[in-house]
Amino acid sequence: MHYYIDVLKKYAVFSGRARRKEYWMFVLFNVIFAVIASILDGLLGTTIKGATGTSFGFSFIYVLYILAVLIPSLAVGVRRLHDTGRSGWMMLVGLIPIIGAIWLFVLMVLGGNPGENKYGPNPKQIQTA
């Protein structure tokens, strides 16, 4: 849980590096909290039906949560790419349908550069020192 809090504390910090563990623990808790927000929407009746009356609609609490963590999610993703020695602009690869999302996933799974790179010192060495 402290990884999630640490990412939120670095709300809009796009510089530096983020370990794989920091990134994926943030993603895990983010998914858990998004599911809880969706469940709360259903229980509280804050879901607004679509114009055609279908089940697709607007979930108020879920959307508020997603908007609240949008910038920290982008920031930790950029820092994760920095750990692999890539520019944060590589996040835009995810906009390419299907292949872009797969490639971005692969980049996020790759191990970080050992030692220091142009984005800063290795966060794994900092935490163990």
C-alpha positions as CSV (number, residue, x, y, z in Angstrom):
1,M,0.0,0.0,0.0
2,H,2.9,2.4,0.7
3,Y,3.8,2.2,-3.0
4,Y,0.4,3.6,-3.9
5,I,0.7,6.4,-1.3
6,D,4.3,7.2,-2.5
7,V,3.0,7.6,-6.1
8,L,0.3,9.9,-4.9
9,K,2.8,12.0,-2.9
10,K,4.8,12.4,-6.2
11,Y,1.5,13.6,-7.8
12,A,3.0,15.3,-10.9
13,V,6.7,14.3,-10.7
14,F,7.6,13.2,-14.2
15,S,11.4,13.2,-13.5
16,G,13.4,10.4,-12.1
17,R,12.9,6.7,-12.2
18,A,10.3,4.2,-10.8
19,R,11.0,0.5,-10.1
20,R,8.8,-2.2,-11.6
21,K,7.5,-3.0,-8.1
22,E,6.4,0.6,-7.5
23,Y,4.7,0.8,-10.9
24,W,2.9,-2.6,-10.7
25,M,1.8,-2.2,-7.1
26,F,0.3,1.2,-8.0
27,V,-1.5,-0.5,-10.9
28,L,-2.8,-3.2,-8.6
29,F,-4.2,-0.9,-6.0
30,N,-5.5,1.4,-8.7
31,V,-7.6,-1.4,-10.2
32,I,-8.8,-2.5,-6.8
33,F,-10.0,1.1,-5.9
34,A,-11.6,1.5,-9.4
35,V,-13.6,-1.7,-8.8
36,I,-14.6,-0.5,-5.4
37,A,-15.7,2.8,-6.9
38,S,-17.8,1.0,-9.5
39,I,-19.4,-1.1,-6.8
40,L,-20.2,2.0,-4.8
41,D,-21.8,3.5,-7.9
42,G,-24.0,0.5,-8.2
43,L,-24.9,0.4,-4.5
44,L,-25.6,4.1,-4.2
45,G,-27.4,4.4,-7.5
46,T,-25.1,7.1,-8.9
47,T,-24.9,5.4,-12.3
48,I,-26.7,7.4,-15.0
49,K,-28.1,5.3,-17.8
50,G,-27.2,6.0,-21.4
51,A,-29.5,8.0,-23.7
52,T,-30.9,4.8,-25.2
53,G,-31.7,3.3,-21.8
54,T,-28.9,0.7,-22.2
55,S,-26.8,-0.4,-19.3
56,F,-23.9,1.7,-20.6
57,G,-23.8,4.9,-18.7
58,F,-21.9,7.3,-16.6
59,S,-20.6,6.2,-13.1
60,F,-20.1,9.3,-11.0
61,I,-17.7,8.0,-8.3
62,Y,-15.7,5.9,-10.7
63,V,-15.1,8.8,-13.1
64,L,-14.1,11.1,-10.2
65,Y,-11.6,8.5,-9.0
66,I,-10.2,8.0,-12.5
67,L,-9.8,11.8,-12.9
68,A,-8.1,12.1,-9.5
69,V,-5.4,9.5,-10.3
70,L,-4.9,10.4,-14.0
71,I,-1.9,12.6,-13.5
72,P,-0.1,10.3,-10.9
73,S,-0.8,7.4,-13.3
74,L,0.9,9.2,-16.2
75,A,3.7,10.3,-13.9
76,V,4.6,6.9,-12.6
77,G,4.4,5.5,-16.1
78,V,6.8,8.1,-17.4
79,R,9.2,7.4,-14.5
80,R,8.9,3.6,-15.2
81,L,9.9,4.2,-18.8
82,H,12.8,6.4,-17.6
83,D,14.0,3.4,-15.5
84,T,14.3,1.4,-18.7
85,G,16.2,4.2,-20.4
86,R,13.4,5.4,-22.6
87,S,11.8,8.8,-22.9
88,G,8.4,9.4,-21.3
89,W,7.1,10.3,-24.7
90,M,7.0,6.6,-25.4
91,M,3.8,6.6,-23.4
92,L,2.2,7.8,-26.7
93,V,2.9,4.4,-28.2
94,G,-0.1,3.2,-26.2
95,L,-2.4,5.3,-28.5
96,I,-1.7,2.9,-31.4
97,P,-4.6,0.5,-31.4
98,I,-3.8,-3.0,-30.1
99,I,-0.1,-3.2,-31.0
100,G,0.7,0.0,-29.1
101,A,-0.9,-1.2,-25.9
102,I,1.0,-4.5,-26.1
103,W,4.3,-2.8,-26.8
104,L,3.7,-0.4,-23.9
105,F,2.9,-3.4,-21.6
106,V,6.2,-5.0,-22.7
107,L,8.1,-1.8,-21.9
108,M,6.6,-1.6,-18.5
109,V,7.5,-5.3,-17.7
110,L,11.2,-4.9,-18.8
111,G,13.8,-4.6,-16.1
112,G,15.4,-1.3,-15.3
113,N,18.8,-0.2,-16.4
114,P,21.4,-1.2,-13.8
115,G,23.3,1.7,-12.4
116,E,22.7,5.3,-13.2
117,N,21.2,6.5,-16.5
118,K,20.4,9.9,-17.9
119,Y,17.2,10.1,-15.9
120,G,18.8,9.5,-12.5
121,P,20.2,6.9,-10.2
122,N,18.9,3.4,-10.0
123,P,16.0,3.4,-7.5
124,K,16.7,-0.2,-6.6
125,Q,20.2,0.7,-5.3
126,I,18.8,3.8,-3.4
127,Q,16.3,1.7,-1.5
128,T,18.8,-1.0,-0.5
129,A,21.5,1.4,0.6
